[in-house]
Amino acid sequence: MNSVTGLDRRVAVLGAGLSGLRAAFDLERRGFVATVFEARSEVGGRARGQWCAGHWMDGAWPVLGSRDRSLARWARDLGIGDALLPLRPLQTTLRSNGVAVPVDGLSLRGASQIPGPRFWERPKLLRSGRLMQRYAKWLDPMFPERAADLDYRSMRDHVALYFGRGNLEFWLAPEIQATYGDSVEELSRVAMLLKMQALGIGERRPASPGLPRRPLLELAQAAAERLNILRETVVTRVDEEPAGGFRIEAIDGAGEHNDSSFDAVVVAVGAEQAGSICARLLAPAERDFFQAMQERPAVTLSVALEGVDSGLPSELRFPQSSGSAISSLVIEPGQPGGRVPEGRSQLVALARDAFAQRWSDMSDDVVAKNLMHSLELVMPGIRGRVLTSRLGRGRVPFFAVGSYRRLAVFQKVQRDRRALGRRLYWAGDYLSGSGFESASLSGLRAANALARDFE
Ligand SMILES: Cc1cc2nc3c(=O)[nH]c(=O)nc-3n(C[C@H](O)[C@H](O)[C@H](O)COP(=O)(O)OP(=O)(O)OC[C@H]3O[C@@H](n4cnc5c(N)ncnc54)[C@H](O)[C@@H]3O)c2cc1C
């Protein structure tokens, strides 16, 4: 479906992660001519993984939500919706004090049955609906900076105030730990409220978490097939040209320098790279934004296992007080044509922040060995079933208190600069929230803004 909006204008998209691919895909559909620059030989960015003896070894935490509508729509547009969806539903269990209890933290009835909180904290759950209604008008996953006025309190203070510390430790902290880690005392409550909204916590029809039937990377690959991608091409610098437009300097896989000109640029390479590639174009307020950006290390261990534990995929969560180096793990039984062969299972363990930080300077082998040891402690005997394993390491954005206020300033500068004619746009999870759906939404937002400016 090509429209005339783009009038064949040339757009450079820097980065072929989910945010960049989403932006490029959408721009092409609107009639722009997108060229995607990707430093690596493969697309997908941090959604990468690899096949190993019929097992898909994820490089990141693989759980999606049934309300991840942007990803679902994109998959359908690419004609692979039926291959990836519907999600395989996950059954969730909380392991506390050596006892594993099935939990449903998304419905208030389910939340009230989670063991751990004091009895007087349970009725406080009823406040959830009223609070979410009060905040709803500020919560928009595509424009998270709209909630900047709420960004003066941490998740810990918010939850302790309204729901009590027991509900923090056993209900909400485990619900968000796979997305934002363990630092609830620093995490902005806006990040938590946006996540609660995405999960539909307390609503009549909350999201159901699940696993895609095929690797999410296939979404990136399907998009890439329709796009012009310059692989193994590292962008080193972006400059504004005196007559308008931008000059992109890049080095390709053969070490050749490659300079080209574009009418507009979407920068989707991750915050640190974005700040340095575009350093010459940044206003002081933009420079401050990139300098203040916070990230945390994320570590996952993907393990191919002999045998099947149960017919359904399940997630096992450990509250912080359990002392385990693992915060959550998912086990997925195999199925024909899926990510895991029949008769086998795939496990992905997500490390606690403290573990990821403590081992951040160590080699992959040492980290994998230690995480495997922690896995053996929570699942005794598992080592004997391991066929192969793969460590995933990366950095993910962290939205401490104040992040959304800085984001609001950054987005205001973008509006001002665009009004003055600068056709430079940003996409990436650091602008919207950690995770695949947020990355896709940020790409869509960049494409929308660009298309509007050229209209
Ligand atoms: C180990 C791990 C665990 C994770 N766990 C979770 C989790 O539990 N929950 C969660 O919500 N999210 C998690 N994520 C995060 C999730 O994967 C990301 O939010 C999402 O994939 C980000 O997509 P993006 O497009 O914004 O960035 P990226 O995927 O990083 O894409 C950026 C692309 O730009 C390319 N690039 C960089 N520099 C240049 C350059 N100079 N020139 C050209 N190209 C360049 C990169 O190669 C990359 O392909 C995890 C990630 C990792 C790695």
The ligand as an SDF file (V2000), in Angstrom:
LIG
                    3D

 53 58  0  0  0  0  0  0  0  0999 V2000
   20.4620  -10.2170   27.1620 C   0  0  0  0  0  0  0  0  0  0  0  0
   19.2540   -9.3740   26.9130 C   0  0  0  0  0  0  0  0  0  0  0  0
   18.1580   -9.5040   27.7310 C   0  0  0  0  0  0  0  0  0  0  0  0
   17.0560   -8.7060   27.5200 C   0  0  0  0  0  0  0  0  0  0  0  0
   16.0540   -8.8920   28.3530 N   0  0  0  0  0  0  0  0  0  0  0  0
   14.9700   -8.1310   28.2200 C   0  0  0  0  0  0  0  0  0  0  0  0
   13.9300   -8.3150   29.1120 C   0  0  0  0  0  0  0  0  0  0  0  0
   14.0070   -9.1130   30.0210 O   0  0  0  0  0  0  0  0  0  0  0  0
   12.8470   -7.5480   28.9870 N   0  0  0  0  0  0  0  0  0  0  0  0
   12.7580   -6.6050   28.0100 C   0  0  0  0  0  0  0  0  0  0  0  0
   11.7400   -5.9370   27.9510 O   0  0  0  0  0  0  0  0  0  0  0  0
   13.7140   -6.4210   27.1120 N   0  0  0  0  0  0  0  0  0  0  0  0
   14.8330   -7.1540   27.2050 C   0  0  0  0  0  0  0  0  0  0  0  0
   15.8320   -6.9850   26.3410 N   0  0  0  0  0  0  0  0  0  0  0  0
   15.7500   -5.8150   25.4800 C   0  0  0  0  0  0  0  0  0  0  0  0
   15.1820   -5.9450   24.0850 C   0  0  0  0  0  0  0  0  0  0  0  0
   15.8970   -6.9280   23.4340 O   0  0  0  0  0  0  0  0  0  0  0  0
   15.3340   -4.5770   23.4420 C   0  0  0  0  0  0  0  0  0  0  0  0
   14.4930   -3.6460   24.1520 O   0  0  0  0  0  0  0  0  0  0  0  0
   14.9890   -4.3910   21.9600 C   0  0  0  0  0  0  0  0  0  0  0  0
   15.4070   -5.4930   21.2070 O   0  0  0  0  0  0  0  0  0  0  0  0
   15.6400   -3.0820   21.4730 C   0  0  0  0  0  0  0  0  0  0  0  0
   15.5040   -2.8700   20.1060 O   0  0  0  0  0  0  0  0  0  0  0  0
   16.1350   -1.5510   19.4230 P   0  0  0  0  0  0  0  0  0  0  0  0
   15.7970   -1.5940   17.9880 O   0  0  0  0  0  0  0  0  0  0  0  0
   15.7350   -0.3570   20.2020 O   0  0  0  0  0  0  0  0  0  0  0  0
   17.7190   -1.6620   19.6310 O   0  0  0  0  0  0  0  0  0  0  0  0
   18.7360   -2.7620   19.1040 P   0  0  0  0  0  0  0  0  0  0  0  0
   18.0930   -4.0830   19.0400 O   0  0  0  0  0  0  0  0  0  0  0  0
   19.9330   -2.6310   19.9790 O   0  0  0  0  0  0  0  0  0  0  0  0
   19.1000   -2.2970   17.6150 O   0  0  0  0  0  0  0  0  0  0  0  0
   20.1160   -1.3860   17.3090 C   0  0  0  0  0  0  0  0  0  0  0  0
   20.8060   -1.8380   16.0200 C   0  0  0  0  0  0  0  0  0  0  0  0
   21.7080   -0.8040   15.6150 O   0  0  0  0  0  0  0  0  0  0  0  0
   22.9060   -1.4090   15.1320 C   0  0  0  0  0  0  0  0  0  0  0  0
   23.9820   -0.4230   15.2570 N   0  0  0  0  0  0  0  0  0  0  0  0
   24.5650    0.0470   16.3990 C   0  0  0  0  0  0  0  0  0  0  0  0
   25.5030    0.9630   16.0960 N   0  0  0  0  0  0  0  0  0  0  0  0
   25.5000    1.0930   14.7480 C   0  0  0  0  0  0  0  0  0  0  0  0
   26.2560    1.9200   13.8300 C   0  0  0  0  0  0  0  0  0  0  0  0
   27.1750    2.7850   14.2650 N   0  0  0  0  0  0  0  0  0  0  0  0
   26.0060    1.8070   12.5020 N   0  0  0  0  0  0  0  0  0  0  0  0
   25.0620    0.9440   12.0450 C   0  0  0  0  0  0  0  0  0  0  0  0
   24.3330    0.1470   12.8790 N   0  0  0  0  0  0  0  0  0  0  0  0
   24.5410    0.2230   14.2060 C   0  0  0  0  0  0  0  0  0  0  0  0
   23.0730   -2.6160   16.0720 C   0  0  0  0  0  0  0  0  0  0  0  0
   23.9390   -3.5870   15.4960 O   0  0  0  0  0  0  0  0  0  0  0  0
   21.6290   -3.0950   16.1950 C   0  0  0  0  0  0  0  0  0  0  0  0
   21.2980   -4.0320   15.2080 O   0  0  0  0  0  0  0  0  0  0  0  0
   16.9930   -7.7480   26.4940 C   0  0  0  0  0  0  0  0  0  0  0  0
   18.0830   -7.6340   25.6570 C   0  0  0  0  0  0  0  0  0  0  0  0
   19.2040   -8.4240   25.8690 C   0  0  0  0  0  0  0  0  0  0  0  0
   20.3790   -8.2890   24.9540 C   0  0  0  0  0  0  0  0  0  0  0  0
  1  2  1  0
  2  3  1  0
  2 52  2  0
  3  4  2  0
  4  5  1  0
  4 50  1  0
  5  6  2  0
  6  7  1  0
  6 13  1  0
  7  8  2  0
  7  9  1  0
  9 10  1  0
 10 11  2  0
 10 12  1  0
 12 13  2  0
 13 14  1  0
 14 15  1  0
 14 50  1  0
 15 16  1  0
 16 17  1  0
 16 18  1  0
 18 19  1  0
 18 20  1  0
 20 21  1  0
 20 22  1  0
 22 23  1  0
 23 24  1  0
 24 25  2  0
 24 26  1  0
 24 27  1  0
 27 28  1  0
 28 29  2  0
 28 30  1  0
 28 31  1  0
 31 32  1  0
 32 33  1  0
 33 34  1  0
 33 48  1  0
 34 35  1  0
 35 36  1  0
 35 46  1  0
 36 37  1  0
 36 45  1  0
 37 38  2  0
 38 39  1  0
 39 40  1  0
 39 45  2  0
 40 41  1  0
 40 42  2  0
 42 43  1  0
 43 44  2  0
 44 45  1  0
 46 47  1  0
 46 48  1  0
 48 49  1  0
 50 51  2  0
 51 52  1  0
 52 53  1  0
M  END
$$$$
